[in-house]
């Protein structure tokens, strides 16, 4: 949903319903051939609900671009509902979506002006698809499943005069939140839905194009059968979230266009050769630096396989940043992993690879801004005296980086990232990477509890891998290790001859061994011990161990192979090039 539901809503040019502008051709079509209100009310059972007011009809037809015939055919109603506004409780009209099955109202969803909703169950109460009665008929062989009622009505509007009488459109009753029981006669599959979905030749899954919608789409396909399901993505450049946004922004023909070009679905983690035919052909027969326009964000084959130089030659031998992959970074507390990762981000920004979205939870906005400014200008804050240079640096940082250092209890980092990704696409910009630092600050949106359960972590890592792969966005995740009782010293020795403090591995990250198993690249940041005036202490030298490399074209394993010194004046890391122990074979 994209705009507030309000009686007397202003149109795009600011005109209210009291002084409406002339309808566009789309709106004229939506109003055309509509009979009287009584003529269009097909269902006799109204319950306590009233016919739509003129203001709500204007909202649905003018602002949401729905066909008035479709609205009346689906018997959308209204109800006076209390609403808090300016400290006062007022009665305002709210939309009522009636859930019919076998011609009777089984449930009603009331949609209030602030986009909240609640259910009114009728006897007997039932959880059913919105529009399930519309699936009845021998001619229905293609079923469209949307995430919300207005999206269902949007698809109905596009199909109204298209002559596609073999299409049936239904909507999930609870959005992307609960999609179980699709083929269960006692649940969503009741009232003929199971039979219709089983007999359908094609099922077009048109849930929202965001992480929740993607998850729901795969859960639906898993129950219905991937072999008959197709994923619908909205917009010529897949830039719209749902069916109604497509209808509003591009019109009916755009919805028909997108329904015609559904993508075959495969279970998460499975890919067909056809998906990669473009990359394979480019790799074998074409210039590797040719842009692959069929991939997300239009990278070249070389960029998608070998990645980007990280800005330090000593690290580049072992690690390159590949679009669509996930890098896990861990290390002992205070080792400098966050500082080092920010330096890596700045290096990539200098190469103009795209925008970065930073979720930095262990620092304040002031400290983060100062930290980035120091790195950009390569000097301490107290040494910054040139206001023009400072302003220029701030403009440069603003061009490349967006950050957020707090989350609400219901915020989801992937939903925020998906929104920013789409905003970048609309501006013909590229979202190159996300940084989540640290993972330990995230909570489960459903419960508000920290994500420390093994299965929860596994599911979350699967989600970020899927997001990275589908959007071709690199994701850096900083994760804290457990206490150091199990850590292994750098040279494997114990006691005073250890030579370095115990360093964690990816298996030591709090919560689960999935951190090693599911990541593409894994990095451990730590500091060796040195003798200073007879005292043993941690060195200022930083060691970066590359402990996991899935893509051999983008790196190779290395223990102690990559070392850095921190330049306290320039506020960045300089490479220390020395021979060290190598593990694994070099990639191509």
C-alpha positions in Angstrom: 0.0 0.0 0.0 1.5 3.3 -1.0 -0.8 6.2 0.0 -2.9 7.0 3.0 -6.6 6.0 2.9 -8.5 9.1 3.5 -12.0 10.3 2.6 -11.9 13.2 0.2 -8.4 12.3 -0.8 -6.5 14.8 -2.8 -5.5 13.8 -6.3 -1.9 14.0 -7.6 -2.3 17.6 -8.5 -3.8 18.5 -5.1 -7.5 18.7 -6.2 -9.9 17.3 -3.6 -12.9 15.1 -4.4 -15.1 18.1 -4.1 -13.4 19.6 -7.2 -12.1 16.6 -9.1 -10.1 17.0 -12.3 -11.2 15.3 -15.5 -10.5 11.6 -15.5 -7.6 10.3 -17.5 -8.3 7.6 -20.1 -7.5 4.9 -17.6 -9.9 6.5 -15.1 -12.6 7.0 -17.8 -12.3 3.2 -18.5 -12.6 2.5 -14.8 -15.8 4.5 -14.6 -17.3 3.3 -17.9 -20.4 1.1 -18.2 -21.1 1.1 -14.5 -24.8 0.5 -13.6 -26.6 1.8 -10.6 -25.3 0.9 -7.2 -28.2 -1.6 -6.6 -27.6 -3.2 -10.0 -23.9 -3.9 -9.2 -24.5 -5.3 -5.7 -24.5 -9.0 -6.6 -24.6 -10.4 -3.1 -27.7 -10.0 -1.0 -26.1 -10.6 2.4 -24.6 -7.3 3.7 -24.4 -7.8 7.4 -23.8 -4.4 9.3 -21.9 -2.8 6.4 -23.0 0.1 4.1 -22.5 0.8 0.5 -19.3 2.8 -0.4 -19.5 6.5 0.1 -18.6 8.7 -2.9 -15.3 9.7 -1.1 -14.2 6.1 -0.8 -15.2 5.3 -4.4 -13.1 8.3 -5.5 -10.2 7.0 -3.4 -10.4 3.5 -5.0 -11.1 4.7 -8.5 -9.2 8.0 -8.8 -6.2 7.4 -6.5 -5.9 3.6 -6.7 -7.0 3.5 -10.3 -9.3 0.5 -9.7 -12.3 -0.1 -12.0 -15.5 0.9 -10.3 -17.2 -2.1 -11.9 -14.6 -4.4 -10.3 -15.0 -2.7 -6.9 -18.7 -3.2 -7.0 -18.5 -6.7 -8.4 -16.3 -7.7 -5.4 -18.9 -5.9 -3.1 -16.4 -3.7 -1.3 -18.3 -2.0 1.5 -17.7 0.6 4.2 -18.3 1.0 7.9 -18.0 3.9 10.3 -14.9 3.3 12.4 -13.4 5.3 15.3 -10.1 6.9 14.5 -7.7 9.0 16.7 -6.8 12.3 15.1 -5.3 15.4 16.7 -6.0 13.9 20.1 -9.7 13.4 19.4 -11.6 10.3 18.5 -13.6 10.8 15.3 -15.8 8.5 13.3 -14.6 8.0 9.8 -15.6 5.6 7.0 -13.3 2.5 6.6 -13.2 0.0 3.8 -14.7 -3.4 4.3 -13.5 -6.4 2.3 -16.1 -9.2 2.4 -14.7 -12.8 2.3 -17.3 -14.9 0.5 -17.4 -18.7 0.2 -20.3 -20.6 -1.3 -22.1 -17.3 -1.7 -22.0 -16.5 2.1 -19.9 -14.0 4.0 -17.4 -16.0 6.1 -15.2 -13.2 7.3 -14.8 -9.4 6.9 -11.6 -7.4 7.0 -12.0 -3.8 8.1 -9.3 -1.5 6.7 -9.0 1.7 8.7 -7.7 5.1 7.7 -4.3 4.5 9.3 -3.8 1.3 7.3 -4.5 -0.9 10.3 -7.1 -3.7 10.0 -9.0 -6.1 12.0 -11.2 -9.1 11.3 -14.9 -9.7 11.9 -15.6 -13.4 11.7 -19.0 -14.7 10.7 -20.5 -18.1 11.6 -18.9 -20.4 10.9 -15.6 -18.6 11.1 -13.1 -19.5 8.3 -9.7 -18.7 7.0 -10.1 -18.5 3.3 -8.7 -16.8 0.2 -10.2 -13.4 -0.7 -12.1 -14.1 -3.9 -12.2 -17.9 -3.6 -15.7 -18.1 -5.1 -14.3 -16.6 -8.3 -12.2 -19.8 -8.9 -15.3 -21.8 -9.7 -15.8 -22.6 -13.3 -14.4 -25.1 -15.7 -12.7 -22.4 -17.8 -10.3 -21.3 -15.0 -6.9 -22.8 -15.7 -4.6 -19.9 -14.5 -4.7 -18.6 -11.0 -3.1 -15.4 -9.8 -2.3 -15.1 -6.0 -1.7 -11.6 -4.6 -0.7 -10.5 -1.1 -3.5 -8.1 -0.4 -7.1 -7.3 -1.4 -6.3 -4.1 -3.3 -3.7 -5.9 -5.3 -6.2 -8.5 -6.2 -8.7 -5.8 -7.4 -5.8 -4.2 -9.4 -5.3 -7.5 -11.3 -9.1 -7.8 -11.8 -9.1 -4.3 -13.2 -6.4 -5.2 -15.7 -8.2 -8.4 -16.7 -11.6 -6.7 -17.0 -11.6 -6.1 -20.7 -8.7 -8.3 -21.7 -10.7 -11.3 -22.7 -8.7 -13.6 -20.4 -11.7 -15.5 -18.9 -9.5 -18.4 -18.0 -7.8 -16.3 -15.2 -8.9 -16.4 -11.6 -7.5 -14.0 -9.0 -7.3 -14.5 -5.2 -5.6 -12.8 -2.3 -3.9 -14.1 0.8 -6.0 -13.2 3.9 -3.0 -12.4 6.1 -0.6 -11.0 3.7 2.8 -12.6 3.7 2.6 -13.5 7.3 0.8 -16.9 7.2 0.6 -18.9 4.0 0.3 -22.5 5.4 -2.5 -24.9 4.6 -2.9 -23.9 1.0 -3.9 -27.5 0.0 -5.7 -28.3 3.3 -9.5 -28.5 3.0 -9.8 -27.3 6.6 -7.6 -24.2 6.1 -6.8 -22.0 3.1 -7.5 -24.9 0.7 -11.1 -25.0 1.8 -14.2 -24.0 -0.2 -12.8 -25.3 -3.5 -9.4 -23.6 -3.4 -7.4 -26.9 -3.1 -9.3 -28.4 -6.1 -8.8 -25.2 -8.2 -5.1 -24.9 -7.4 -4.5 -28.7 -8.0 -6.3 -28.6 -11.4 -4.8 -25.3 -12.5 -2.4 -25.4 -15.4 -0.4 -22.3 -14.1 -0.3 -20.5 -10.8 1.1 -17.0 -11.0 2.5 -15.9 -7.6 2.2 -12.2 -7.4 3.1 -11.4 -3.8 5.0 -8.2 -3.0 8.5 -7.8 -4.4 10.1 -7.5 -1.0 11.8 -10.0 1.3 8.5 -10.9 3.0 6.8 -11.4 -0.4 9.7 -13.5 -1.7 9.6 -15.7 1.4 5.8 -16.1 1.0 6.2 -16.9 -2.7 8.5 -19.8 -2.1 6.3 -21.2 0.7 3.3 -21.1 -1.7 5.3 -22.8 -4.5 6.5 -25.4 -2.1 2.9 -26.4 -1.3 1.4 -26.0 -4.7 4.4 -27.4 -6.7 7.2 -25.5 -8.2 6.6 -27.1 -11.6 3.4 -25.1 -12.2 4.3 -21.9 -10.4 5.6 -18.7 -11.9 6.9 -15.7 -10.1 5.5 -12.3 -11.1 7.7 -9.3 -10.8 6.3 -5.8 -11.3 7.6 -3.1 -13.7 9.6 -3.0 -16.9 12.7 -2.9 -14.7 11.1 -4.7 -11.8 11.0 -1.4 -9.9 7.5 -1.7 -8.4 6.5 -3.4 -5.2 3.1 -4.8 -6.0 0.2 -4.9 -8.5 -1.5 -1.7 -7.4 1.7 0.4 -7.6 2.1 -1.0 -11.2 -1.4 0.0 -12.0 -1.0 3.5 -10.6 2.4 4.1 -12.2 2.0 2.4 -15.6 -1.6 1.3 -16.1 -3.5 -1.8 -17.0 -1.4 -2.9 -19.9 1.7 -3.1 -17.6 -0.1 -5.6 -15.3 -1.0 -7.7 -18.4 2.6 -7.4 -19.6 4.0 -8.6 -16.3 1.5 -11.5 -16.0 2.6 -12.7 -19.4 6.3 -12.9 -18.5 6.2 -14.8 -15.2 9.5 -16.5 -14.2 9.9 -20.2 -13.6 10.4 -20.9 -9.9 12.9 -23.2 -8.4 13.5 -24.0 -4.7 15.9 -21.7 -2.9 19.5 -22.7 -3.5 18.6 -24.5 -6.8 19.4 -22.9 -10.1 18.8 -24.0 -13.7 21.5 -23.8 -16.4 19.1 -21.5 -18.3 19.4 -18.9 -15.6 23.2 -18.7 -16.2 23.2 -19.1 -20.0 23.9 -15.4 -20.5 26.9 -15.4 -18.1 28.2 -18.7 -19.5 28.0 -17.5 -23.1 29.7 -14.2 -22.2 32.4 -16.0 -20.4 33.2 -18.4 -23.2 32.5 -16.4 -26.3 32.3 -12.7 -25.6 34.3 -9.9 -24.0 34.2 -10.5 -20.2 33.8 -6.8 -19.7 30.5 -6.6 -21.7 27.6 -5.5 -19.5 25.1 -8.4 -18.9 21.9 -6.4 -19.2 19.7 -9.3 -18.1 21.2 -9.5 -14.7 20.2 -7.4 -11.7 22.1 -4.0 -11.7 23.8 -4.7 -15.0 27.3 -5.9 -14.0 29.8 -7.4 -16.4 30.7 -11.1 -16.4 34.1 -10.3 -15.0 32.6 -8.3 -12.1 30.1 -11.1 -11.3 32.9 -13.8 -11.2 36.1 -12.1 -10.1 34.6 -9.2 -8.2 36.2 -5.8 -7.3 39.7 -4.9 -6.0 39.4 -4.2 -2.3 41.9 -1.3 -2.4 44.9 -3.1 -0.9 47.1 -5.2 -3.1 48.1 -7.6 -0.4 44.5 -8.4 0.3 43.5 -8.6 -3.3 45.6 -11.8 -3.7 43.2 -13.5 -1.3 39.9 -11.6 -1.3 37.9 -9.6 -3.9 34.4 -8.3 -3.3 31.9 -10.0 -5.6 28.3 -8.6 -6.2 25.7 -11.1 -4.9 27.9 -12.7 -2.3 28.1 -12.6 1.5 31.1 -11.9 3.6 31.2 -12.7 7.3 33.7 -10.8 9.4 34.6 -11.8 13.0 37.4 -11.2 15.5 38.1 -10.6 19.2 36.5 -7.6 20.9 38.6 -4.5 20.3 40.6 -6.0 17.5 39.6 -3.3 15.0 37.2 -5.3 12.7 34.7 -2.5 12.4 37.4 0.2 11.8 39.0 -2.0 9.2 35.7 -2.8 7.4 34.9 0.9 7.2 38.3 1.5 5.5 37.4 -1.3 3.0 34.1 0.5 2.3 35.9 3.8 1.7 38.3 2.0 -0.7 35.4 0.6 -2.7 33.6 4.0 -2.7 36.7 5.5 -4.3 36.3 3.1 -7.1 32.8 4.3 -7.6 31.2 0.9 -7.5 27.8 2.2 -6.2 26.1 3.1 -3.0 26.5 1.5 0.4 23.8 1.1 3.1 25.4 0.8 6.6 23.6 -0.6 9.6 26.1 0.5 12.4 24.6 -0.4 15.8 27.7 0.1 18.1 28.3 3.7 17.4 26.5 7.0 17.4 25.7 9.1 14.4 28.2 11.7 15.4 31.0 9.3 15.9 30.3 7.4 12.6 30.2 10.7 10.6 33.4 11.8 12.2 35.1 8.4 11.6 34.1 8.5 7.9 35.1 12.1 7.5 38.6 11.4 8.9 39.1 8.5 6.6 38.0 10.5 3.6 40.2 13.5 4.4 43.0 11.3 5.8 43.5 13.4 8.8 42.4 13.7 12.5 39.4 15.8 13.2 41.5 18.4 15.1 43.6 18.8 12.0 40.7 19.7 9.8 40.8 23.4 9.1 39.7 23.8 5.5 35.9 24.3 5.5 35.7 23.9 1.8 37.5 20.6 1.9 35.2 19.4 4.7 32.1 20.4 2.8 33.4 18.6 -0.3 34.1 15.5 1.7 30.6 15.5 3.2 29.1 15.8 -0.3 31.2 12.9 -1.5 30.2 10.7 1.5 26.6 11.6 1.0 26.8 10.5 -2.6 28.1 7.1 -1.7 26.9 6.2 1.8 23.6 6.0 3.7 23.5 4.7 7.2 21.2 3.7 10.0 22.2 3.0 13.6 19.0 2.1 15.3 16.0 -0.2 14.5 12.5 -0.2 15.8 11.1 -3.5 17.2 9.3 -4.2 13.9 12.0 -3.0 11.5 13.6 -5.6 9.2 17.0 -4.8 7.7 16.2 -6.6 4.5 12.9 -4.8 4.0 14.7 -1.5 4.5 17.4 -2.6 2.1 14.9 -3.7 -0.5 13.2 -0.3 -0.3 16.5 1.5 -0.8 17.4 -0.9 -3.6 14.2 0.1 -5.5 14.8 3.8 -4.8 18.3 3.4 -6.4 16.8 1.7 -9.4 14.3 4.5 -10.0 17.2 6.9 -10.0 19.4 4.7 -12.2 21.8 4.2 -9.4 23.3 1.0 -8.0 23.2 -0.3 -4.4 26.5 -2.1 -4.2 26.6 -3.4 -0.6 25.0 -3.6 2.8 27.0 -3.6 6.0 25.4 -5.1 9.1 27.6 -4.4 12.2 27.0 -6.3 14.3 24.5 -9.1 13.7 24.1 -9.5 17.4 22.0 -6.4 17.6 19.3 -7.7 15.3 16.1 -9.1 16.8 13.3 -11.3 15.4 10.5 -9.0 14.2 7.9 -11.6 15.3 9.1 -11.8 19.0 11.5 -9.0 19.6 14.0 -11.5 20.9 17.6 -11.6 19.9 18.5 -14.1 17.2 20.6 -16.6 19.0 18.7 -19.8 18.2 20.6 -22.1 15.8 17.6 -22.6 13.4 16.7 -18.9 13.5 20.3 -18.0 12.5 20.3 -20.6 9.8 17.0 -19.2 8.3 18.2 -15.6 8.5 21.5 -16.5 6.8 19.5 -18.2 4.0 17.4 -15.1 3.6 20.4 -12.7 3.3 22.1 -15.1 0.8 18.9 -15.1 -1.3 18.6 -11.3 -1.1 22.3 -10.9 -2.1 22.0 -13.3 -5.0 18.8 -12.0 -6.4 19.7 -8.3 -6.1 23.4 -8.7 -6.9 24.2 -6.8 -3.7 27.2 -7.7 -1.6 26.4 -8.1 2.1 29.0 -7.7 4.9 28.0 -9.1 8.3 30.1 -8.5 11.4 29.4 -11.2 14.0 30.9 -11.4 17.5 32.5 -14.7 18.6 31.9 -16.6 21.8 34.2 -16.4 24.8 37.8 -17.4 24.0 38.2 -20.6 25.9 38.0 -22.6 22.7 40.0 -20.3 20.5 43.3 -21.5 19.0 46.5 -19.5 19.2 47.9 -18.4 15.9 50.9 -20.8 15.9 49.0 -23.6 17.6 51.1 -23.4 20.8 50.0 -22.8 24.3 51.4 -20.7 27.1 54.1 -18.0 26.8 55.3 -19.4 23.5 52.0 -19.0 21.8 53.2 -16.0 19.9 49.7 -14.5 19.5 46.6 -14.3 21.6 44.0 -17.0 20.8 42.0 -16.1 17.7 38.5 -17.3 16.9 37.5 -19.1 13.7 34.2 -18.7 11.9 33.0 -21.8 13.9 33.4 -19.7 17.1 30.8 -17.1 16.2 28.0 -17.0 18.8 25.0 -19.0 17.9 25.8 -21.5 15.2 28.3 -23.2 12.9 26.0 -22.1 10.0 28.2 -18.9 9.9 31.0 -21.0 8.3 28.8 -23.3 6.2 26.5 -20.7 4.6 28.8 -17.7 3.9 30.6 -17.2 0.6 33.7 -15.5 2.1 34.8 -15.6 5.8 37.4 -13.2 7.4 38.8 -13.2 10.9 40.5 -10.0 12.1 42.9 -10.2 15.1 46.2 -8.8 16.5 49.4 -10.7 17.3 51.4 -10.4 20.6 54.7 -8.4 20.7 57.3 -7.9 23.3 57.7 -4.2 24.4 60.2 -3.4 27.1 60.0 -6.9 28.4 56.2 -6.8 28.5 53.9 -8.8 26.3 51.1 -6.9 24.7 48.9 -6.8 21.6 50.6 -5.3 18.5 49.2 -2.4 16.5 49.6 -4.7 13.5 46.3 -6.1 12.3 46.2 -9.7 10.9 43.4 -10.6 8.4 42.9 -14.3 8.0 40.8 -15.4 5.0 39.2 -18.6 6.4 36.5 -19.3 3.9 36.5 -18.9 0.1 33.7 -20.4 -1.9 34.4 -18.6 -5.2 38.0 -19.5 -6.1 38.1 -16.8 -8.8 37.6 -14.2 -6.1 40.2 -15.3 -3.5 42.2 -18.0 -1.8 42.6 -19.1 1.8 45.3 -17.4 3.8 46.3 -17.6 7.4 48.5 -14.7 8.6 49.0 -13.8 5.0 47.4 -10.3 5.1 48.7 -7.7 7.6 48.0 -4.1 8.1 49.3 -1.2 10.2 47.0 1.6 11.3 48.1 5.1 10.4 46.9 7.2 13.3 47.5 10.4 11.4 45.7 9.5 8.2 43.1 7.4 10.0 43.4 4.4 7.7 45.2 1.1 7.3 48.3 0.6 5.2 49.3 -2.8 3.9 52.3 -4.6 5.3 53.6 -6.9 2.6 55.5 -9.9 3.9 55.7 -13.6 3.3 53.4 -15.6 5.4 51.8 -19.0 5.7 49.4 -19.8 2.8 46.6 -22.3 2.8 44.8 -23.5 -0.3 45.6 -23.0 -4.0 45.4 -19.8 -5.9 42.3 -19.3 -7.9 42.3 -18.5 -11.6 
